[in-house]
Amino acid sequence: MKPKTVLLGFAVLALAGCGSNQPAYTAHYYETHKGALKRELARCKKADTLSGNAKKNCETAANVNAAEALFGGGTNNPNLLP
């Protein structure tokens, strides 16, 4: 094989791993990670189009944010209290 072909093959494989396969986060994650919630809301506001887990995360973050605005963001879970 030519070295150029091998190098191109490695480059393609390396870039294939750079896809935006974002994990899907739960409402509980956003409730306990306020910084992540704020970052996700800001990212969703800037995004033109969303699909897959990115869309699910935006919907979950928006729901958590709305619930916190409505209920004051408190928790009844004693494990989460300081």
N, C-alpha and C positions, 0 to 999 in steps of 0.2 A: 504494500500500500504506500501511497505517496504521503509524505509527512504533512502536506497541506490538507489532504483529505482527513487524516486522523485528527489534526488540530481543529478542523471545521466540525467534525463529529463531537469532539469534546465541548466545543463552544455551544453547539446546539443542545447537548445534554445539560450543560450548566445553566443555560437560559431557560430551559424547560422547568427547572426547579424554582424559577423566580416568579411563577404565577401568583396571582393574588388569592391564594387559597386561605382565606381568613377563617379562623374557627368561629363557630356560632356560640355566642355567650348568652347566658340565661339572665332573667330579671334579677335573680339573687346576686349574680356577679355584679351587675351594675348598681344594685342597692348597697353593696358592701365596698365597692371600688368607685368612689365619687369622682376621682380624677379620670378614670377610664370613661365614665359616663359623660363628663364634660368634653373629653377629646372626641368621643364617638359622635356626640351631637354636633360639634363643630365640623367634623369630617363629613357628616351627612348633609349639613347645610351647604357645604362647598361642592359636593358631588353632583355631576350632571345626571348620570345614570347609575343605577345600582342593580345588582343581580345576585342571586345565590345567598350566601351567608352574610354578605355586606348589607343586603336589603333586610334580611331578618334582624341583624344587629341594630340597624337604624330604627326599625319598628319597635324592637324591644326597648331600646334606649329612650325612644319617644314616649312609650307607655310608662316606663319607670319615672321619667321626668314629669309627666302629667300627674301621675299618682302622688309624687312627692309634693307637687304644687298644690294638689287638692287636699292631701292629708298632712302636710307639714313635714314629710320625710322622716317621721319618727318610726320607731320599731317597737314591737311588743316582744321580740325575741330576746330573752335574757342573755343568751350567748353572745349577742352582738353589742350589748351595752358595755360602756367602759367600766 
